[in-house]
Amino acid sequence: MAQSDKPEDTPSTALETGNGPAAQNPAQPQRVQVEIDDSKVMALYANFCRVTGTPEELIIDFGLNPQPFGVPTHPIPVTQRIITNFYTAKRMLHALGLTIQRHEAAFGVLETDVQKRMRPGLQGQVRS
């Protein structure tokens, strides 16, 4: 496998493998860097996510909710879908968890309840 220039603790590239000397001691999995070719990636934004699945696969739909406050009055268009297995989903959960922990350590806790994030006096006002 080719080495990447990304830091070794980057969750998106750190993998545990059963190869090499660390395979003898399962308590110390070997970390390898995987080379990534992102030349054909499409960067898209989503503020909506729906997770469904089957016993074998996890289906994650992403879309853009034009009315993020309250109950949407129109269907939310789903524009991206990721279908993966539960093993990959669990590794993704771990990587996302580490990334969120680092972000919160640097910038403070992320409040997911919009009502708790709003400052008093701004509720009900529309920004122009």
C-alpha positions as CSV (number, residue, x, y, z in Angstrom):
1,M,0.0,0.0,0.0
2,A,1.2,3.5,-0.8
3,Q,1.8,6.0,2.0
4,S,-0.2,9.2,2.2
5,D,1.0,12.6,3.3
6,K,-2.0,12.9,5.7
7,P,-1.4,12.7,9.5
8,E,-1.6,9.2,10.9
9,D,-4.4,10.1,13.3
10,T,-6.7,11.2,10.5
11,P,-9.7,8.9,11.1
12,S,-10.6,8.8,7.4
13,T,-7.4,7.1,6.5
14,A,-6.4,5.1,9.6
15,L,-7.2,1.4,9.1
16,E,-6.5,-1.6,11.3
17,T,-5.2,-4.6,9.4
18,G,-4.3,-8.2,10.3
19,N,-1.0,-8.1,8.5
20,G,2.5,-7.6,9.8
21,P,4.0,-8.0,13.3
22,A,1.0,-6.5,15.1
23,A,-1.2,-9.3,13.8
24,Q,0.5,-11.5,16.4
25,N,-0.8,-9.3,19.2
26,P,-4.5,-8.4,18.6
27,A,-4.3,-5.7,21.3
28,Q,-2.0,-3.6,19.1
29,P,-3.5,-3.5,15.5
30,Q,-1.2,-2.1,12.9
31,R,-2.1,1.3,11.4
32,V,-1.5,1.8,7.7
33,Q,-2.1,4.8,5.5
34,V,-4.2,4.3,2.4
35,E,-3.6,6.4,-0.6
36,I,-6.8,8.3,-1.7
37,D,-7.5,9.5,-5.2
38,D,-10.2,12.3,-4.8
39,S,-9.7,13.7,-8.3
40,K,-13.3,12.7,-9.3
41,V,-15.1,13.5,-6.0
42,M,-18.2,15.7,-6.1
43,A,-18.5,17.9,-3.0
44,L,-22.2,18.4,-2.1
45,Y,-23.9,20.1,0.8
46,A,-26.6,18.5,2.9
47,N,-28.5,19.7,6.0
48,F,-30.9,16.7,6.1
49,C,-30.1,13.0,6.6
50,R,-32.3,9.9,6.8
51,V,-31.0,6.5,7.9
52,T,-32.8,3.3,6.9
53,G,-31.6,-0.1,6.1
54,T,-31.9,-3.9,5.8
55,P,-30.3,-6.6,7.9
56,E,-27.3,-6.5,5.6
57,E,-27.0,-2.9,4.6
58,L,-27.3,0.6,5.9
59,I,-28.8,3.3,3.6
60,I,-28.0,6.9,4.3
61,D,-29.9,9.5,2.3
62,F,-28.8,13.2,2.2
63,G,-30.6,16.2,0.9
64,L,-31.2,19.9,1.2
65,N,-34.1,21.0,3.4
66,P,-35.0,24.5,2.2
67,Q,-37.1,25.0,5.4
68,P,-34.8,23.8,8.2
69,F,-37.0,25.2,11.0
70,G,-40.3,23.6,11.9
71,V,-42.0,20.9,9.9
72,P,-41.3,21.1,6.2
73,T,-44.3,21.9,4.0
74,H,-42.8,20.3,0.9
75,P,-41.0,17.0,0.3
76,I,-37.3,17.2,1.0
77,P,-35.4,16.3,-2.2
78,V,-32.8,13.5,-1.5
79,T,-29.9,14.1,-3.8
80,Q,-27.2,11.7,-2.5
81,R,-27.4,8.1,-1.1
82,I,-24.8,6.0,0.5
83,I,-25.4,2.3,0.8
84,T,-22.8,0.5,3.0
85,N,-22.5,-2.5,5.2
86,F,-22.7,-2.3,9.0
87,Y,-19.0,-2.9,9.5
88,T,-18.1,0.1,7.4
89,A,-20.9,2.1,9.1
90,K,-19.4,1.3,12.5
91,R,-15.9,2.4,11.4
92,M,-17.5,5.6,10.0
93,L,-19.3,6.1,13.4
94,H,-16.0,5.8,15.2
95,A,-14.2,8.2,12.8
96,L,-17.0,10.8,13.0
97,G,-17.1,10.5,16.8
98,L,-13.4,11.2,17.0
99,T,-13.7,14.1,14.7
100,I,-16.6,15.6,16.7
101,Q,-14.7,15.2,19.9
102,R,-11.7,17.1,18.5
103,H,-13.9,19.8,17.1
104,E,-15.7,20.3,20.4
105,A,-12.4,20.3,22.4
106,A,-11.2,23.1,20.2
107,F,-14.4,25.1,19.7
108,G,-16.9,24.1,22.3
109,V,-19.9,21.7,22.5
110,L,-22.1,21.5,19.4
111,E,-25.8,22.0,20.4
112,T,-28.0,20.1,18.0
113,D,-31.3,21.5,19.4
114,V,-31.9,24.7,17.3
115,Q,-34.2,26.2,19.9
116,K,-31.4,26.0,22.5
117,R,-28.9,27.6,20.1
118,M,-31.1,30.6,19.4
119,R,-30.4,33.8,21.3
120,P,-33.3,35.3,23.3
121,G,-34.9,38.1,21.3
122,L,-34.1,36.6,17.9
123,Q,-36.8,34.0,17.9
124,G,-39.4,34.8,15.4
125,Q,-37.3,37.4,13.5
126,V,-36.5,36.8,9.9
127,R,-33.0,37.7,8.7
128,S,-32.7,39.6,5.5
